[in-house]
Amino acid sequence: MRISDNEVKKILNKDPIVGQIVEIGKDLERVEADKPLIKRVTKDVENMPDREEMVAELKAKVESGEYNPTGDEIADAMIRRNIADHVR
């Protein structure tokens, strides 16, 4: 499950160490060789569907019987959600 933008903002506001790391990252000069990668990742992130779209797609799959997650996928999502909740 993707962590929402609001959750990320809460993490940055509550955890000064994480906020400092982000600020340090903003100040670093980008190496010329990294620019294509940065552009590609930025484009990929911008093209990600919004949470509402993701929920609607998942709901449609559940209702049509097409959503059949494995036990590993469910466990992975539960672990990631638990980690995100503890970071808050």
Helices and strands as residue ranges (DSSP letters): H 5-14, H 16-27, G 32-34, H 35-46, H 51-64, H 71-87
